[in-house]
Amino acid sequence: MQEVIAPADNLEVHEVPDGYIVYQTARDRVHYLNKTAAVIFEFCDGRRDRTDIISRVAMAFELPPHTHEEVATCLDSLMREGLLRSISK
């Protein structure tokens, strides 16, 4: 089974000029995602696993391999905040 990453349920996502504003209805919390975090969030569509997401973000921003850990850290942060969830496919 493959673990893919998808947006959490009950999110209201609003695009703003410099990223996203995400309202978490269940927790009554508002999150601001800068452009980089918004791109990472977009790749988490429930069809891609962690490795694929990190690879695609790195490619989109033309990041060298040593910066992939920073993308992973942002991904972990979005998951800890409850904006993303891991699901088995």
C-alpha positions as CSV (number, residue, x, y, z in Angstrom):
1,M,0.0,0.0,0.0
2,Q,1.2,3.5,-0.8
3,E,0.8,6.4,1.6
4,V,-0.2,9.5,-0.2
5,I,-0.7,13.0,1.2
6,A,-4.0,14.9,0.8
7,P,-5.5,18.1,2.3
8,A,-7.3,17.6,5.5
9,D,-11.1,17.7,5.6
10,N,-13.1,20.9,6.5
11,L,-10.6,23.4,5.1
12,E,-11.5,26.7,3.4
13,V,-8.7,27.7,1.1
14,H,-8.5,31.2,-0.3
15,E,-5.9,32.3,-2.7
16,V,-4.3,35.7,-2.0
17,P,-1.6,37.5,-4.0
18,D,1.3,36.1,-1.9
19,G,0.0,32.6,-1.0
20,Y,-3.1,31.1,0.6
21,I,-5.2,31.8,3.6
22,V,-6.5,28.5,5.0
23,Y,-9.3,28.4,7.5
24,Q,-9.5,25.2,9.6
25,T,-13.2,25.0,10.5
26,A,-12.9,22.1,13.0
27,R,-10.2,24.0,15.0
28,D,-11.4,27.5,14.2
29,R,-7.9,28.4,13.2
30,V,-6.6,30.5,10.3
31,H,-3.2,29.7,8.6
32,Y,-1.3,31.9,6.2
33,L,0.8,29.9,3.6
34,N,3.4,31.9,1.7
35,K,3.9,31.1,-2.0
36,T,6.3,28.2,-1.3
37,A,4.1,26.6,1.3
38,A,1.1,27.1,-1.1
39,V,2.9,25.2,-3.9
40,I,3.7,22.4,-1.5
41,F,0.1,22.3,-0.4
42,E,-1.1,22.2,-4.0
43,F,1.1,19.1,-4.8
44,C,-0.6,17.3,-1.8
45,D,-3.6,16.3,-3.9
46,G,-4.1,12.7,-2.6
47,R,-2.3,11.2,-5.7
48,R,1.3,11.7,-4.6
49,D,3.5,10.3,-1.9
50,R,6.0,12.3,0.2
51,T,9.0,11.6,-2.1
52,D,7.1,12.6,-5.2
53,I,5.9,15.8,-3.6
54,I,9.4,16.8,-2.5
55,S,10.8,16.0,-5.9
56,R,8.2,18.0,-7.8
57,V,8.6,21.0,-5.5
58,A,12.4,20.9,-5.9
59,M,11.9,20.7,-9.7
60,A,9.4,23.6,-9.7
61,F,11.8,25.9,-7.8
62,E,15.0,24.4,-9.4
63,L,16.3,23.5,-5.9
64,P,19.6,21.7,-5.5
65,P,19.4,18.3,-3.7
66,H,20.8,19.6,-0.4
67,T,17.7,21.9,0.0
68,H,15.2,19.0,-0.2
69,E,15.2,18.7,3.6
70,E,13.7,22.2,3.8
71,V,10.8,21.1,1.6
72,A,10.3,18.1,3.8
73,T,10.3,20.3,6.9
74,C,7.6,22.5,5.5
75,L,5.6,19.4,4.5
76,D,6.0,18.1,8.1
77,S,4.8,21.4,9.5
78,L,1.7,21.5,7.3
79,M,0.9,18.0,8.6
80,R,1.5,18.9,12.2
81,E,-0.8,21.8,11.9
82,G,-3.5,19.5,10.6
83,L,-3.7,21.0,7.1
84,L,-2.6,17.7,5.4
85,R,-3.2,14.1,6.1
86,S,-1.6,10.8,5.0
87,I,-3.9,8.2,3.5
88,S,-3.3,4.7,2.3
89,K,-4.1,3.9,-1.3
